[in-house]
Amino acid sequence: MDLSAVNPLIAAGALAVPIGAYALVQLARLAVPGPHRQARFNFKDKTVLITGASTGLGAALARELYTRGARLILVARSIDKLKALCESIKESGPGHEPVYAYLDLAEPEKVDELVKLSHNGKIDCLVNNAGISMRGSVIDTDMAVQRKVMETNYFGQVAVTRALLPFIPSDGAIVVTSSMQGKMALPYRSAYGASKHAVQAFFDSLRAEERFGLHILVVSAGYIATELGNNALDASGRPTGVTDGNVGNGLKPEEAARQIANATERRKPELLMAPLLHRFTVFLRYWWPSLYFYSVWKRHIMQEAKEKKKE
Ligand SMILES: NC(=O)c1ccc[n+]([C@@H]2O[C@H](COP(=O)([O-])OP(=O)(O)OC[C@H]3O[C@@H](n4cnc5c(N)ncnc54)[C@H](OP(=O)(O)O)[C@@H]3O)[C@@H](O)[C@H]2O)c1
């Protein structure tokens, strides 16, 4: 193509439209009061407590925030993994010594005592990250699985947040690892989607009740290449032991952690961390529900047929 044939005025106009639209969105964002108008959240020397820090996204967040100067308190059930993570983090360079503790979100006890691990009795940033998933149809999935997922992903986060809220300063932050499935639901993931919808509603409610400056970031994450699928419970409550293609081909946890850290620093209220098509699907879910439900049903029927053919 001969570029000299492009009228410079048309080219300038074509550039001005997206730049103008971007500037307008930024101006509109600043026009509304909220935590995003405060100074950026700086992780340096801040106490950050991360749940589900033993593997996957939680471990990647721990590494990312350590390099940004945070004082880490890492919690999960796998104490051996937390210990190994702390050792390897320390080897990555100078920083505050990370500490770790046991916490089972399905049976959270004495959560407020975690604050004793903070050097000054404050938790500047709470990262509610731990979670489990499930695979199974509504009809086949045991009630025990439905309850376990809600206990971990929803009631666990509620318990930790309620217990630690008094220790989070007004210019502090709460980061919540939700999912795109907190905005739209998928087949065979009923309890998982329900728990993430519940988490979204809980933190939206908390925003309206809490101190105005307190920053709450809900991350609606798309697929991330972690052990989530492998650890997901099947219909009878056993780990599937299988990482499905979507999760396996997802975003690298290190990249996801970097995006979450940046969004926290900028005090964004929401982060949709997914490809454009998945974000568009959320839009479709609310603006053209019948088309969305038909597409999801059709996709699921086609997938089932494909799997039957393989057998
Ligand atoms: N991977 C994805 O595609 C994806 C997409 C959207 C959202 N997310 C969300 O991202 C978060 C992190 O998951 P991940 O992808 O990093 O999966 P992961 O590798 O399986 O990590 C899950 C973490 O949660 C902890 N955990 C699980 N059950 C727990 C319990 N009862 N009590 C305390 N900790 C518990 C695990 O530690 P222990 O086993 O040591 O306790 C582990 O550290 C989850 O909330 C998940 O829903 C993931």
The ligand as an SDF file (V2000), in Angstrom:
LIG
                    3D

 48 52  0  0  0  0  0  0  0  0999 V2000
   -6.3210  -20.1780   37.7750 N   0  0  0  0  0  0  0  0  0  0  0  0
   -7.3580  -19.6000   37.2050 C   0  0  0  0  0  0  0  0  0  0  0  0
   -7.6650  -19.8440   36.0060 O   0  0  0  0  0  0  0  0  0  0  0  0
   -8.1900  -18.6060   37.9830 C   0  0  0  0  0  0  0  0  0  0  0  0
   -9.1210  -17.8310   37.2910 C   0  0  0  0  0  0  0  0  0  0  0  0
   -9.8890  -16.9260   37.9900 C   0  0  0  0  0  0  0  0  0  0  0  0
   -9.7400  -16.7890   39.3580 C   0  0  0  0  0  0  0  0  0  0  0  0
   -8.8360  -17.5590   40.0120 N   0  0  0  0  0  0  0  0  0  0  0  0
   -8.7370  -17.4040   41.4700 C   0  0  0  0  0  0  0  0  0  0  0  0
   -7.4060  -17.1960   41.8550 O   0  0  0  0  0  0  0  0  0  0  0  0
   -7.2380  -17.5870   43.2240 C   0  0  0  0  0  0  0  0  0  0  0  0
   -5.9510  -18.3810   43.3650 C   0  0  0  0  0  0  0  0  0  0  0  0
   -6.0870  -19.6260   42.7110 O   0  0  0  0  0  0  0  0  0  0  0  0
   -4.9130  -20.2720   41.8240 P   0  0  0  0  0  0  0  0  0  0  0  0
   -5.3500  -20.1800   40.4280 O   0  0  0  0  0  0  0  0  0  0  0  0
   -3.6040  -19.7360   42.2280 O   0  0  0  0  0  0  0  0  0  0  0  0
   -5.0860  -21.8190   42.2490 O   0  0  0  0  0  0  0  0  0  0  0  0
   -4.1440  -22.7810   43.1170 P   0  0  0  0  0  0  0  0  0  0  0  0
   -2.8000  -22.8730   42.5060 O   0  0  0  0  0  0  0  0  0  0  0  0
   -4.9390  -24.0410   43.2950 O   0  0  0  0  0  0  0  0  0  0  0  0
   -3.9980  -22.0160   44.5050 O   0  0  0  0  0  0  0  0  0  0  0  0
   -5.0470  -21.9760   45.4280 C   0  0  0  0  0  0  0  0  0  0  0  0
   -4.5180  -21.4530   46.7470 C   0  0  0  0  0  0  0  0  0  0  0  0
   -5.6040  -21.4050   47.6760 O   0  0  0  0  0  0  0  0  0  0  0  0
   -5.2270  -22.0780   48.8560 C   0  0  0  0  0  0  0  0  0  0  0  0
   -6.3840  -22.7550   49.4720 N   0  0  0  0  0  0  0  0  0  0  0  0
   -7.2430  -23.6410   48.9070 C   0  0  0  0  0  0  0  0  0  0  0  0
   -8.1280  -24.0540   49.8060 N   0  0  0  0  0  0  0  0  0  0  0  0
   -7.8260  -23.4290   50.9790 C   0  0  0  0  0  0  0  0  0  0  0  0
   -8.3580  -23.4610   52.2940 C   0  0  0  0  0  0  0  0  0  0  0  0
   -9.4020  -24.2450   52.6260 N   0  0  0  0  0  0  0  0  0  0  0  0
   -7.7960  -22.6780   53.2460 N   0  0  0  0  0  0  0  0  0  0  0  0
   -6.7410  -21.8950   52.9480 C   0  0  0  0  0  0  0  0  0  0  0  0
   -6.1710  -21.8220   51.7370 N   0  0  0  0  0  0  0  0  0  0  0  0
   -6.7120  -22.5920   50.7650 C   0  0  0  0  0  0  0  0  0  0  0  0
   -4.1840  -23.1110   48.4360 C   0  0  0  0  0  0  0  0  0  0  0  0
   -3.2590  -23.3590   49.4930 O   0  0  0  0  0  0  0  0  0  0  0  0
   -3.2620  -24.6620   50.4310 P   0  0  0  0  0  0  0  0  0  0  0  0
   -3.7450  -25.8120   49.6080 O   0  0  0  0  0  0  0  0  0  0  0  0
   -1.8430  -24.7460   50.8430 O   0  0  0  0  0  0  0  0  0  0  0  0
   -4.1640  -24.3210   51.5560 O   0  0  0  0  0  0  0  0  0  0  0  0
   -3.4410  -22.3390   47.3370 C   0  0  0  0  0  0  0  0  0  0  0  0
   -2.4360  -21.5470   47.8940 O   0  0  0  0  0  0  0  0  0  0  0  0
   -8.5130  -18.3790   43.5760 C   0  0  0  0  0  0  0  0  0  0  0  0
   -9.3650  -17.5710   44.3560 O   0  0  0  0  0  0  0  0  0  0  0  0
   -9.1470  -18.6530   42.2320 C   0  0  0  0  0  0  0  0  0  0  0  0
  -10.5440  -18.7970   42.3150 O   0  0  0  0  0  0  0  0  0  0  0  0
   -8.0390  -18.4500   39.3560 C   0  0  0  0  0  0  0  0  0  0  0  0
  1  2  1  0
  2  3  2  0
  2  4  1  0
  4  5  1  0
  4 48  2  0
  5  6  2  0
  6  7  1  0
  7  8  2  0
  8  9  1  0
  8 48  1  0
  9 10  1  0
  9 46  1  0
 10 11  1  0
 11 12  1  0
 11 44  1  0
 12 13  1  0
 13 14  1  0
 14 15  2  0
 14 16  1  0
 14 17  1  0
 17 18  1  0
 18 19  2  0
 18 20  1  0
 18 21  1  0
 21 22  1  0
 22 23  1  0
 23 24  1  0
 23 42  1  0
 24 25  1  0
 25 26  1  0
 25 36  1  0
 26 27  1  0
 26 35  1  0
 27 28  2  0
 28 29  1  0
 29 30  1  0
 29 35  2  0
 30 31  1  0
 30 32  2  0
 32 33  1  0
 33 34  2  0
 34 35  1  0
 36 37  1  0
 36 42  1  0
 37 38  1  0
 38 39  2  0
 38 40  1  0
 38 41  1  0
 42 43  1  0
 44 45  1  0
 44 46  1  0
 46 47  1  0
M  CHG  2   8   1  16  -1
M  END
$$$$
